[in-house]
Amino acid sequence: MNDKAAYLATGISIILFMLSFQMKGQDGYVRYQTFDEYKMEGVEAEKTKRPYVLVKKEVDTIFVIKSYDRTKKIKYVNRGDYWYTILHIQTTKVGEIFCEKFIYNDTVVEYEYYKIDSLRYNNGISVHTKKDCIELVIHRNDIKNYDDPFNEIKELVTNYKEIFPLYSPGHQPRWYSILRKHIEGNILYIYDMNGINKGDVYSKKMNSLGEFDNNGMLRWW
């Protein structure tokens, strides 16, 4: 290789390195328009708009940061059969609200509960896919192993029709309900598919993060 060719090759290498550095960033994060929790990967756009996300992948961990709040970092851990994260949703006068997520097979399962001192009160389980959501209202004793609740939650999710009655307008301390999703532009429509409420519609205007932007939870309603 002559001096001119060597100089050109060096210049190209430097440009490629700088482009890679700009895309990835000094700390290993890559900018994406949003994050797809169903597939556990960043979603690109022709032109990234604000808000956007920063994503860093390691061997068994994925970190996601939203552009408007870089002090908070969502950490997903690969536990073999599923990806796991826990979110602190809110602090109330009574206690704190948490959401544990279990992600597998293009499905996001959200287990939400209140924590008052050392006691835990189940608030419900939401099972999300791209097209629908199943809401499970559970008893306190439906979850016994708080340290590793995945197997109990998966059993409830897999066999919900046999375990839970269908929602009715009357008082039912335990039930399931089905919601359908439809997205047009930046509007997410939620169709209630339960009994006399079938066809009722809720809607939510989304920003450029789509479903991912709601305190880290997919549940909008």
Secondary structure, DSSP 4 states (H G I P E B T S, - for coil): --HHHHHHHHHHHHHHHHHHHHHH-TTS-EEESEEETTTTEEE--SS--SS-EEEEE-SSEEEEEETTEEEEEEEEEE-SSSEEEEEEEEE-SS-EEEEEEEEETTEEEEEEEEEETTEEEEEEEEEE-SSEEEEEE--GGG---TTS-HHHHHHHHHTHHHHSPBP-SS--SSEEEEEEEEEETTEEEEEE-SGGGTTEEEEEE--TTGGG-STT-S---
